[in-house]
Amino acid sequence: MTDTGALRSLASMGVGDWTDTENDAIVAAYFSMLSDELSGRPHNKAVQNRVLQETLGRSRGSIEFKHCNISAAAKGFGLPILSGYQPRFNFQMSLAEAISRWLARHSQWDSALGTHPASGVAEPPALFVGVAPTLHNAPPPVELTQMQAVARRFDVAGRDERNRALGRAGEERVLHHERMQLQQSGRQDLARQVRWVAEEDGDGAGYDIASFTPDGRVRLIEVKTTNGWERTPFHISRNELEVAESRREAWCLLRLYDFSRHPRAFELRPPLDTHVSLIATSYQANFH
């Protein structure tokens, strides 16, 4: 039986809990529209909804609500979300599993998000660097626990860490930002000395960008980039933590988020455990 035939067969049985087959179908439709939106291509939500109504046998409102559930789950995955579908939480983990299956089948989709090179004809605008979420005068969102559960189960931090194209694009954006800030402060001499250490010397220094403050003090910047929201978890190496501790006055972590759409950032300074929970995710096994 074809996928469409299977879905129509399910629809004839009436409505109820969404099956894996139905979740896969609506997740595919959601990411098709999101791909169009991120690429600047037109898409029609109403037409897509009618197609899903016919295919799934679900009501218009049920499909709209499910799209909002997908936005919530996608936020937990550290992914951009489709405009017009504000996240609705308390979704079932089976929906997150459908997103995971879609990402596994489209591995290049996530890798390509927001990785257009910053070194084109036009200089990228300066980054907006705001306040870290731990310093907001507001409690964490009530949905944080559910998003953290998704992030842990599907290793969202590890996926961002393995996405070298995303990491490199974030570092390049910070390189331009640092040079621009120094130039605007009248320190062209220092701007010319800003170095992309991770690109020129390779990983291992414990930071990615060597820059300066306008008064000439050294800035050692570790860049962590995600396409997700500001509280998306990230990986940090033992070496990076050691350099953060040994060079406290100079070292900082610049967290870039929402990178595929409207890149923004905030800065964390050591000790990092005042801002984040540091959880060991792997161990070295030595023989007795």
Wavefront OBJ file of the C-alpha trace (Angstrom):
o trace
v 0.000 0.000 0.000
v 1.316 3.469 -0.842
v 1.888 6.040 1.888
v -1.153 7.992 0.669
v -3.254 4.832 0.621
v -2.158 3.973 4.151
v -3.049 7.437 5.394
v -6.490 7.320 3.793
v -7.053 3.910 5.330
v -6.175 5.348 8.744
v -8.458 8.310 8.146
v -11.402 5.998 7.420
v -10.947 4.546 10.933
v -11.763 7.918 12.469
v -9.773 10.399 14.511
v -7.867 9.835 17.713
v -4.216 9.795 18.703
v -1.926 10.673 15.860
v -0.062 7.681 14.442
v 3.589 7.653 13.416
v 2.505 7.645 9.766
v 0.342 10.732 10.275
v 3.055 12.486 12.283
v 5.585 11.769 9.538
v 3.242 13.255 6.931
v 2.505 16.491 8.789
v 6.146 16.940 9.856
v 7.195 16.586 6.191
v 4.627 19.234 5.197
v 5.822 21.565 7.984
v 9.481 21.327 6.973
v 8.597 21.750 3.302
v 6.975 25.093 4.133
v 9.803 26.042 6.505
v 12.385 25.300 3.806
v 10.498 27.558 1.392
v 10.237 30.310 4.006
v 13.931 30.226 4.908
v 14.871 30.287 1.213
v 12.540 33.175 0.408
v 10.247 31.032 -1.744
v 6.462 31.512 -1.556
v 4.296 28.885 0.102
v 0.605 28.648 0.899
v -0.376 27.385 4.348
v -4.070 27.167 3.469
v -3.427 24.956 0.443
v -1.100 22.728 2.460
v -3.759 22.432 5.151
v -6.412 21.349 2.625
v -4.054 18.718 1.209
v -3.443 17.355 4.690
v -7.185 17.379 5.492
v -7.832 15.226 2.428
v -4.863 12.939 3.074
v -5.214 12.495 6.828
v -8.931 12.906 7.365
v -8.227 15.435 10.102
v -9.997 18.760 10.600
v -8.494 22.104 9.644
v -8.239 23.121 13.308
v -6.587 19.846 14.316
v -3.952 20.290 11.613
v -3.337 23.928 12.614
v -2.922 22.914 16.258
v -0.537 20.103 15.295
v 1.626 22.543 13.328
v 1.911 24.614 16.531
v 2.925 21.448 18.405
v 5.611 20.875 15.757
v 6.890 24.426 16.329
v 7.232 23.653 20.034
v 9.070 20.384 19.396
v 11.297 22.051 16.765
v 12.236 24.701 19.324
v 13.386 21.912 21.630
v 15.511 20.590 18.762
v 17.241 23.954 18.415
v 15.645 24.563 15.019
v 13.981 27.628 13.506
v 10.192 27.521 13.481
v 7.608 28.333 10.832
v 6.131 31.842 11.027
v 2.471 31.929 11.971
v 2.574 28.759 14.062
v 3.415 29.819 17.598
v 4.662 26.937 19.771
v 2.053 24.988 21.724
v 3.622 22.685 24.259
v 2.599 19.475 26.036
v 3.143 17.595 22.792
v 3.793 13.861 22.821
v 7.364 12.621 22.406
v 6.209 10.641 19.340
v 6.026 13.977 17.504
v 9.649 14.744 18.417
v 10.562 11.260 17.176
v 8.924 12.097 13.828
v 11.074 15.245 13.591
v 14.151 13.150 14.385
v 13.240 10.713 11.588
v 12.755 13.595 9.141
v 16.131 15.110 10.039
v 17.809 11.701 9.618
v 16.355 11.410 6.118
v 17.402 14.990 5.238
v 20.799 15.259 6.895
v 22.007 18.086 4.642
v 19.024 20.305 5.441
v 20.105 21.148 8.991
v 23.763 21.499 7.972
v 22.953 24.145 5.363
v 20.912 26.427 7.629
v 22.365 29.885 8.048
v 25.762 28.991 6.633
v 25.941 31.503 3.798
v 29.477 32.930 3.889
v 29.833 36.306 5.542
v 32.719 37.318 3.306
v 30.671 38.337 0.268
v 30.547 41.737 -1.387
v 28.578 43.312 1.462
v 29.862 43.275 5.015
v 27.415 41.637 7.416
v 25.802 43.980 9.939
v 27.113 44.117 13.476
v 25.689 41.495 15.802
v 23.169 42.493 18.422
v 24.749 41.336 21.686
v 22.158 41.272 24.444
v 21.823 40.001 27.981
v 22.351 36.329 28.781
v 19.076 34.511 29.601
v 20.327 33.784 33.117
v 20.531 37.548 33.751
v 17.011 38.409 32.553
v 14.715 39.835 35.217
v 12.215 37.077 34.458
v 11.858 33.400 35.375
v 12.631 30.714 32.768
v 9.666 29.783 30.564
v 7.404 27.111 32.047
v 7.963 24.956 28.950
v 11.719 24.796 29.557
v 11.568 21.321 31.128
v 9.899 19.801 28.067
v 12.345 21.476 25.672
v 15.283 20.312 27.771
v 13.935 16.746 27.652
v 13.847 16.880 23.843
v 17.332 18.403 23.700
v 18.790 15.669 25.920
v 17.053 12.763 24.217
v 18.043 13.810 20.707
v 21.468 15.289 21.582
v 20.755 18.723 20.191
v 24.044 20.105 21.556
v 25.962 17.300 19.836
v 24.203 17.941 16.532
v 25.213 21.612 16.596
v 28.768 20.657 17.598
v 29.076 18.239 14.644
v 27.708 20.827 12.222
v 31.074 22.246 11.222
v 29.591 24.475 8.509
v 27.361 26.159 11.089
v 30.213 26.540 13.574
v 32.516 28.008 10.956
v 29.854 30.469 9.762
v 29.295 31.640 13.328
v 33.006 32.165 13.896
v 33.299 34.152 10.674
v 30.374 36.346 11.686
v 32.037 37.097 15.040
v 35.346 37.851 13.295
v 33.639 40.543 11.179
v 31.737 41.857 14.203
v 34.898 42.285 16.283
v 36.745 44.072 13.490
v 33.771 46.353 12.855
v 33.438 47.277 16.529
v 37.112 48.230 16.743
v 36.972 50.223 13.509
v 33.943 52.152 14.770
v 35.893 52.929 17.949
v 38.726 54.400 15.883
v 41.043 51.451 16.529
v 41.831 50.394 12.966
v 45.254 49.334 14.246
v 43.713 46.751 16.556
v 41.074 45.713 13.988
v 43.877 44.652 11.646
v 45.301 42.409 14.377
v 42.109 40.441 15.086
v 42.798 36.784 14.271
v 40.574 33.828 13.425
v 42.628 31.410 15.507
v 40.480 28.335 14.865
v 40.827 28.828 11.098
v 44.498 29.815 11.016
v 45.909 27.528 13.713
v 43.225 24.848 14.054
v 41.241 23.804 17.094
v 43.046 23.361 20.368
v 43.725 26.902 21.568
v 40.606 26.892 23.744
v 39.120 29.862 21.876
v 38.235 30.716 18.261
v 38.863 34.458 17.864
v 41.684 36.583 19.308
v 40.458 40.181 19.520
v 40.787 43.309 21.642
v 38.747 45.820 23.592
v 38.994 49.396 22.299
v 41.459 50.201 25.119
v 43.767 47.404 23.952
v 42.974 44.585 26.378
v 43.003 41.078 24.893
v 39.704 39.293 24.179
v 39.811 35.506 23.670
v 36.444 34.518 22.245
v 35.009 31.003 22.104
v 32.064 30.989 19.666
v 29.081 28.645 20.038
v 26.415 28.865 17.323
v 22.901 27.455 17.016
v 19.904 27.974 14.758
v 17.736 27.479 17.822
v 16.621 29.758 20.630
v 18.803 31.371 23.287
v 18.533 28.491 25.772
v 19.556 25.747 23.339
v 22.237 23.667 25.133
v 25.767 23.491 23.740
v 28.914 21.403 24.125
v 32.088 22.795 25.649
v 35.359 20.889 25.828
v 37.564 20.272 28.848
v 40.299 22.304 27.142
v 37.976 25.270 26.611
v 36.972 25.159 30.283
v 40.607 25.017 31.368
v 41.518 28.026 29.233
v 38.455 29.863 30.556
v 39.706 29.311 34.106
v 43.374 30.121 33.438
v 42.594 33.251 31.344
v 39.535 34.527 33.201
v 40.193 38.196 32.529
v 40.503 37.727 28.767
v 38.302 34.710 27.901
v 34.609 34.874 27.068
v 32.023 32.702 25.351
v 29.879 34.353 22.690
v 26.674 32.413 22.160
v 25.046 33.034 18.760
v 21.435 31.926 18.366
v 18.618 32.125 15.790
v 21.503 32.154 13.323
v 19.575 31.110 10.210
v 17.201 34.065 10.512
v 18.159 36.949 12.782
v 21.558 36.228 14.351
v 21.815 37.555 17.884
v 24.247 36.855 20.683
v 25.019 37.132 24.349
v 28.282 36.849 26.239
v 29.150 34.531 29.123
v 32.224 35.079 31.247
v 33.935 32.675 33.650
v 33.150 30.998 35.895
v 30.647 29.416 33.493
v 28.910 27.379 36.167
v 27.318 30.585 37.423
v 25.314 30.624 34.164
v 24.986 26.995 33.035
v 24.931 23.484 34.454
v 28.025 21.617 33.308
v 27.162 17.956 32.743
v 29.776 15.316 31.854
v 28.596 13.569 28.674
v 31.491 11.146 28.124
v 34.269 9.514 30.102
v 37.761 8.268 29.285
v 38.175 4.594 30.177
v 41.646 3.618 31.385
v 42.608 0.033 32.162
v 43.422 -0.872 35.767
l 1 2 3 4 5 6 7 8 9 10 11 12 13 14 15 16 17 18 19 20 21 22 23 24 25 26 27 28 29 30 31 32 33 34 35 36 37 38 39 40 41 42 43 44 45 46 47 48 49 50 51 52 53 54 55 56 57 58 59 60 61 62 63 64 65 66 67 68 69 70 71 72 73 74 75 76 77 78 79 80 81 82 83 84 85 86 87 88 89 90 91 92 93 94 95 96 97 98 99 100 101 102 103 104 105 106 107 108 109 110 111 112 113 114 115 116 117 118 119 120 121 122 123 124 125 126 127 128 129 130 131 132 133 134 135 136 137 138 139 140 141 142 143 144 145 146 147 148 149 150 151 152 153 154 155 156 157 158 159 160 161 162 163 164 165 166 167 168 169 170 171 172 173 174 175 176 177 178 179 180 181 182 183 184 185 186 187 188 189 190 191 192 193 194 195 196 197 198 199 200 201 202 203 204 205 206 207 208 209 210 211 212 213 214 215 216 217 218 219 220 221 222 223 224 225 226 227 228 229 230 231 232 233 234 235 236 237 238 239 240 241 242 243 244 245 246 247 248 249 250 251 252 253 254 255 256 257 258 259 260 261 262 263 264 265 266 267 268 269 270 271 272 273 274 275 276 277 278 279 280 281 282 283 284 285 286 287 288
